[in-house]
Amino acid sequence: MNTKELDKKYIMHTYGRYDVALKEGKGCKAYDEDGREYLDVSSGIGVNSLGYCDDGWVKAVTAQAGKIQHISNYFYSEQASKLAKTLCEKTHFTKACFGNSGAEANECAIKLARKYSFDKYGSGRNEIITLKDSFHGRTVTTLSATGQDNFHTYFFPFTEGFLYAEADNIDSVKELISDKTCAILIECVQGEGGVNILNKDFVKAVRTLCDEHDLSLIVDEVQTGVGRTGKLFCYENFDIEPDIITCAKGLGGGLPIGVCLCNKKLEDVMQPSTHGSTFAANPIVCAGANYVLSVVADDDFLNEVVEKGEYLKDKLLKINGVKSVRNLGLMVGIELESKDAHDVAIKCVENGLLIITAKSLLRMLPPLNISYEELDKAVEILDNTLQSL
């Protein structure tokens, strides 16, 4: 059996796959088992922040793999300590808690906000307001936190304690606040929800509400963090300071990681045995993340992400059949005039462009170090694909 046949026979079909079996990659290019080349502007859904097999990243993870591959969290880890230090020094946060995914990071944030409220106010103050069209993960709890009805099926009973407000409607948020509320959880750009960029005034008003009611403001940066929007973290574009953020995806550069960061107010809330994960803070993963930050957490690099995002947007808007483009840095949603985004994405893959969707939009999350020539090539393939349909 070949790879595709083995997959269909032995792997649960939790993803609808494109008809491609990738074997290797370098930079923005990937190659399938037949040696065909693809230009990848999906980055493993925003994970390969420096593309495939960046030389420095490979060297960092390989060197660590030759030293020690895993240790229990009962012992100290040099790579994890360095990573936590960098994340805190580059932000206003003071403590980090490691996991293996965005969903795990969000689980930690939810527990942290609820425990802070319990410690200070006692039981009963545990509800968290999230936004409609949000996405926070696929565990039973993070599915419950997700503000999309189509995710609230099959797996009953879902975790209780989540309410859903309308994005960019501060009155909708106010109406849900009660003496049971402990936190508000938002994405500044709703990626899976359709690349919806929140209004800055709305985000700042949410911060004010949290201050007024002593609620923890959690910002989910799983897809928007680590340079994706042209800032190290997306919330910086909105002139706020959250109490908690979560990040994952692009931080590991291709290896599984999740981090929950909190400010001084919450830094001592979690104690031994209140949270944990066997593989969290894995030394090899953290070595990769340390390398990613050494590249991405640089003003010149981040400014170039902004410039590339505007360059790409301008090029995309000139394509016949593109109605609008939503972007912040290199987090890009493409609204089409009439074509079905899923059909277009499948055809793009056939034409050598790996692209994904977000609801009714095409979505691009290219490597942050993609070249202008590669951006031009991606636009060319998309343009040719649209005109051929």
C-alpha positions in Angstrom: 0.0 0.0 0.0 1.1 3.6 -0.7 0.9 6.4 1.8 -2.6 7.5 0.9 -3.9 3.9 1.0 -2.4 3.3 4.4 -3.8 6.6 5.7 -7.3 5.7 4.5 -7.1 2.2 6.0 -5.5 3.0 9.4 -6.0 6.7 10.3 -9.3 8.1 11.6 -10.7 10.5 9.1 -10.8 13.6 11.3 -9.5 15.8 8.4 -10.6 16.1 4.8 -7.3 15.8 3.1 -6.1 17.3 -0.1 -4.9 14.7 -2.6 -1.2 15.2 -1.9 1.3 13.2 0.1 4.1 15.5 1.1 7.6 14.0 1.6 10.0 16.9 2.1 10.4 20.6 2.0 12.8 23.6 2.1 11.8 27.2 2.8 8.5 27.9 1.2 8.6 24.9 -1.1 7.3 21.4 -0.5 7.7 18.2 -2.5 5.3 15.3 -2.8 6.3 11.6 -3.1 6.4 11.9 -6.8 8.9 14.8 -6.6 6.3 17.5 -7.7 7.1 21.0 -6.3 4.5 23.1 -4.4 4.6 26.6 -3.1 3.2 26.5 0.4 1.4 29.6 1.7 -0.4 27.6 4.5 2.6 26.8 6.7 0.9 23.8 8.3 -1.9 26.2 9.3 0.6 28.9 10.5 3.0 26.5 12.2 6.1 26.6 10.0 6.8 30.2 10.7 10.3 30.1 9.1 9.3 27.6 6.4 10.4 24.1 6.0 13.7 23.0 7.5 15.3 26.4 8.2 19.0 25.7 8.6 19.3 27.4 11.9 16.2 25.7 13.3 17.4 22.3 12.1 20.7 22.9 13.8 19.1 24.0 17.1 16.7 21.0 17.4 19.3 18.5 16.2 21.9 19.7 18.7 19.4 19.4 21.5 18.3 16.0 20.3 21.9 14.8 20.7 22.0 16.1 24.3 18.8 15.1 26.0 15.4 14.6 24.3 13.0 14.6 27.2 13.0 15.2 30.9 10.2 15.2 33.5 8.9 18.5 34.6 10.0 17.5 38.1 13.4 18.7 37.0 14.7 22.0 35.6 15.2 22.5 31.9 17.7 24.9 30.4 15.9 25.4 27.1 12.5 25.9 28.8 13.9 28.4 31.3 15.5 30.4 28.4 12.3 30.3 26.4 10.2 31.6 29.4 12.7 34.3 30.0 12.6 35.6 26.4 8.8 35.5 26.2 8.5 37.4 29.5 11.2 40.0 28.7 9.8 40.7 25.3 6.3 41.3 26.8 4.8 42.6 30.0 4.0 39.1 31.3 5.9 37.6 34.2 5.3 33.8 34.2 4.8 31.1 31.6 3.2 27.7 31.7 4.0 25.2 28.9 1.9 22.7 27.0 1.9 21.0 23.7 -0.8 22.8 21.7 -3.0 25.9 21.4 -5.9 23.9 22.9 -3.8 23.0 25.9 -2.6 26.6 26.4 -6.3 27.7 26.3 -7.2 25.1 28.8 -4.5 26.5 31.1 -5.8 30.0 30.6 -9.3 29.0 31.5 -8.2 27.2 34.6 -6.0 30.1 35.6 -8.8 32.7 35.3 -11.2 30.6 37.2 -8.8 29.8 40.0 -7.9 33.5 40.4 -11.5 34.3 40.7 -12.2 31.4 43.1 -9.2 32.3 45.3 -10.4 35.9 45.6 -14.2 35.7 45.5 -15.1 32.1 46.3 -17.2 29.6 44.3 -19.8 30.6 41.7 -17.8 33.2 39.9 -16.6 31.1 36.9 -18.3 32.1 33.7 -16.2 33.2 30.7 -17.5 35.4 27.9 -16.2 34.6 24.5 -17.1 35.9 21.0 -19.3 34.5 18.3 -17.3 33.1 15.4 -14.3 32.5 17.7 -12.3 29.3 17.7 -10.3 28.1 20.8 -9.5 24.4 20.2 -11.0 20.9 19.9 -11.0 19.6 23.4 -14.5 19.4 25.0 -13.8 22.5 27.0 -12.2 24.6 24.3 -15.0 23.5 21.9 -17.4 24.9 24.4 -15.4 28.1 24.6 -15.6 28.3 20.8 -18.4 30.7 19.7 -19.7 28.7 16.7 -22.8 26.6 16.9 -21.6 24.0 14.4 -18.8 23.0 16.9 -21.4 22.4 19.6 -22.6 19.0 18.3 -22.1 15.3 19.0 -19.9 15.5 22.1 -22.5 16.3 24.8 -22.3 17.2 27.5 -20.0 20.1 26.8 -18.2 22.0 29.6 -20.5 24.6 31.1 -19.7 28.2 31.9 -19.3 29.9 28.6 -21.4 32.7 27.1 -21.1 34.2 23.6 -21.1 37.9 22.7 -21.2 39.6 19.3 -17.8 40.8 18.1 -17.4 44.6 17.9 -20.6 45.0 19.9 -19.6 46.2 23.4 -23.2 46.3 24.5 -23.5 42.7 23.8 -20.5 42.0 26.1 -21.9 44.2 28.8 -25.3 42.4 28.8 -23.6 39.1 29.6 -21.5 40.4 32.5 -22.8 39.3 35.9 -21.6 38.4 39.3 -20.8 34.9 37.9 -18.4 36.3 35.3 -14.6 35.8 35.8 -13.0 36.4 32.4 -13.4 37.5 28.8 -11.6 35.5 26.1 -11.1 36.9 22.7 -9.0 36.6 19.5 -8.0 40.0 18.1 -8.2 38.4 14.7 -10.6 35.5 14.4 -8.7 33.1 12.1 -10.9 30.0 11.8 -13.9 32.3 12.1 -13.1 34.0 8.7 -10.0 36.2 9.4 -12.2 38.8 11.1 -10.1 41.7 12.4 -11.7 43.1 15.6 -12.2 46.9 15.9 -9.5 48.5 18.0 -12.0 50.6 20.0 -14.0 47.4 20.8 -10.9 45.6 22.0 -9.9 48.6 24.2 -13.5 48.8 25.6 -13.3 45.1 26.5 -10.1 45.8 28.4 -11.8 48.7 30.3 -14.7 46.4 31.2 -12.3 43.8 32.6 -10.6 46.5 34.7 -14.0 47.8 36.0 -15.2 44.3 37.0 -11.9 42.6 38.0 -12.2 40.2 35.1 -9.2 38.5 33.5 -8.8 39.5 29.9 -7.5 36.5 27.9 -6.3 36.9 24.4 -5.9 33.8 22.3 -2.8 34.3 20.2 -2.5 30.7 19.0 -2.7 31.7 15.3 -1.9 35.4 15.6 1.1 35.3 17.8 4.9 35.1 17.2 5.1 37.7 14.4 2.2 36.6 12.3 0.5 40.1 12.3 3.7 42.2 12.2 4.0 42.4 16.0 5.5 39.8 18.2 1.9 39.4 19.5 -1.2 40.6 17.9 -2.6 42.4 20.9 0.2 45.0 20.5 -1.7 46.3 17.4 -4.7 47.1 19.6 -2.9 49.2 22.3 -3.9 46.9 25.2 -2.2 44.7 27.7 -4.1 41.4 28.4 -3.8 39.6 31.7 -3.3 36.3 30.0 -2.3 35.3 26.4 -2.0 31.9 24.8 0.4 31.0 22.0 1.3 27.9 20.0 1.5 27.2 16.3 4.4 29.4 14.9 6.4 29.4 18.1 7.7 25.9 17.7 8.5 26.4 14.0 7.2 22.9 13.3 7.3 21.1 16.6 4.3 21.0 19.0 4.2 23.6 21.7 1.7 25.7 23.6 2.3 28.5 26.2 0.1 30.3 28.6 1.6 33.7 29.7 0.2 35.7 32.6 0.9 39.1 34.2 2.0 39.8 37.7 -1.6 39.8 39.1 -2.0 36.1 38.3 1.6 34.9 38.5 1.2 33.0 41.8 -2.3 31.6 41.2 -1.2 28.1 39.9 0.5 25.9 42.4 2.1 22.4 42.1 -0.5 19.8 40.9 -3.0 22.4 39.7 -1.9 22.0 36.1 0.7 20.0 34.1 1.5 18.0 31.0 3.9 15.1 30.5 5.5 16.4 27.3 5.2 20.2 28.2 8.5 22.1 27.9 10.2 19.3 26.0 13.8 20.4 25.5 13.9 19.7 21.8 10.7 21.6 21.2 11.9 24.5 23.3 15.2 24.6 21.5 13.3 25.1 18.3 11.2 27.8 19.8 14.2 29.6 21.2 15.6 29.7 17.7 12.3 31.0 16.2 12.2 33.8 18.7 15.9 34.7 18.0 14.8 35.4 14.4 11.3 36.7 14.7 11.5 38.9 17.9 13.4 41.6 15.9 11.9 44.9 14.9 13.4 44.9 11.4 12.0 41.4 10.8 8.6 42.3 12.1 8.5 45.5 10.0 9.2 43.4 7.0 6.2 41.1 7.8 4.0 44.3 7.8 5.5 45.4 4.4 5.1 41.9 2.9 1.5 41.8 4.1 0.7 45.1 2.4 2.5 44.1 -0.7 0.6 40.8 -0.9 -2.8 42.6 -0.3 -2.1 45.0 -3.1 -1.3 42.2 -5.5 -4.3 40.2 -4.5 -6.8 43.0 -4.9 -5.7 43.3 -8.6 -6.9 39.8 -9.3 -10.2 39.5 -11.3 -12.6 37.6 -9.0 -11.2 38.8 -5.7 -13.8 40.9 -3.9 -11.8 42.0 -0.8 -8.7 41.1 1.3 -8.6 41.1 5.1 -5.1 41.1 6.5 -3.0 42.0 9.4 0.6 41.3 8.5 0.8 37.9 6.9 -2.5 36.7 8.3 -4.6 37.0 5.1 -8.2 36.2 4.2 -9.3 36.5 0.6 -13.0 37.1 -0.1 -14.0 35.9 -3.6 -16.7 37.5 -5.7 -18.5 34.4 -6.8 -16.2 31.3 -6.8 -16.4 28.8 -3.9 -13.3 29.1 -1.8 -13.0 25.3 -1.1 -13.2 24.5 -4.8 -10.6 27.1 -5.6 -8.3 25.8 -2.9 -8.5 22.3 -4.3 -7.7 23.6 -7.8 -4.8 25.7 -6.5 -3.3 22.6 -4.9 -3.6 20.8 -8.3 -1.8 23.8 -9.8 1.1 23.8 -7.3 -0.1 26.2 -4.6 -0.9 24.9 -1.1 -3.5 27.2 0.3 -6.3 26.8 2.9 -9.7 28.2 3.7 -11.5 30.0 6.6 -15.2 29.6 6.3 -16.1 31.2 2.9 -12.6 32.8 2.4 -9.3 31.6 1.0 -6.7 31.9 3.7 -2.9 32.5 3.4 -0.5 32.0 6.4 2.8 31.9 4.5 6.2 31.6 6.2 7.1 34.9 7.7 10.4 34.9 5.8 8.7 34.2 2.4 10.4 36.2 -0.4 8.8 38.8 -2.6 9.4 36.5 -5.6 7.5 33.7 -3.9 4.7 36.1 -3.0 4.5 37.0 -6.7 4.5 33.4 -7.7 1.7 32.6 -5.2 -0.5 35.4 -6.6 0.2 34.3 -10.2 -0.9 30.7 -9.5 -4.0 31.9 -7.7 -4.8 34.4 -10.5 -4.4 31.7 -13.2 -6.5 29.3 -11.1 -9.4 31.7 -10.7 -9.4 32.7 -14.4 -9.5 29.0 -15.4 -12.6 28.1 -13.3 
